[in-house]
Amino acid sequence: MAQANEFAPGLVVRGATLPLNLSDFKLIAFDMDSTLINIECVDEIADAVGRKAEVAAITEAAMQGIIADYKESLRQRVALLKGVTLEDLDRVFTDRLQFNPGAKELIDAAKAAGLKTLLVSGGFTYFSDRVKQNLGIDFARSNMLEVDNGVLTGRMVDQAWGDICDGAEKRRTLLEVASLMGIDPSQTIAVGDGANDLPMMGVAGLSVAYHAKPAVRAQATVAINQGGLDRLLEVLR
């Protein structure tokens, strides 16, 4: 494994020849929860039915890579959300969700340099659609909660691309969008924080860990351990 060097305080670069140019890349893909935004949405939704601690424990184990089967861990967590209302979801978005520092600045800089932007998340369309719109992201893929008469059923809805957006689906989505754009995976950047981001980070030309779990920091080309997402612009000119 290439040696990691602290490029600047809280910014670690491993095995990359610097400087890199943002315009050398054509697509940047982001995880959503704890990457573009400050919360794990599933944990905050669970708070509405008094199950946050239980759900958050499963989330943490999945993000650390302790639970290998992400799909099953998500099904378990979503089952515990049964009874949550759309009004509860709206309160999570309005009262608890914030964009992480530098998210808008990095996305705006990427778009100005000609890159397309992708949000690919193990979270939910209720939030990712709004995040996509607010940040001006080009493409998004995430999971859809099943709703019956304004109340969550505890299940998810299959979509045209498959059932659950896990690590393998994140990787497939990144490669699919790159193929549709006619670009090589080496021209992509992947940004994430959890174990389910490692598959897409592994095929991207540049992998970026943002305030990430130790296993993710250890494998990323760039690790932003302090400050905002726009610190990537210190590495990419």
Buried (B, 14 or more C-beta within 10 A) or exposed (E): EEEBEEBEEEBBBBEBEEEBEBEBBBBBBBBBBBBBBBBBBBBBBBBBBEBBEBBBEBBBBBBBBEBEEBBBBBBBBBBBBBEBBBEBBEBBBEEBBEBBBBBBBBBBBBBEBEBBBBBBBBBBBBBBBBBBEBBEBBBBBBBBBBBEEEBBBBBBEEBEEBEBBBBBBBBBBBBBBBEEEEBEBEBBBBBBBBBBBBBBBBBBBBBBBBBBBEBBBBBBBBBBBEBBBBBBBBBBE
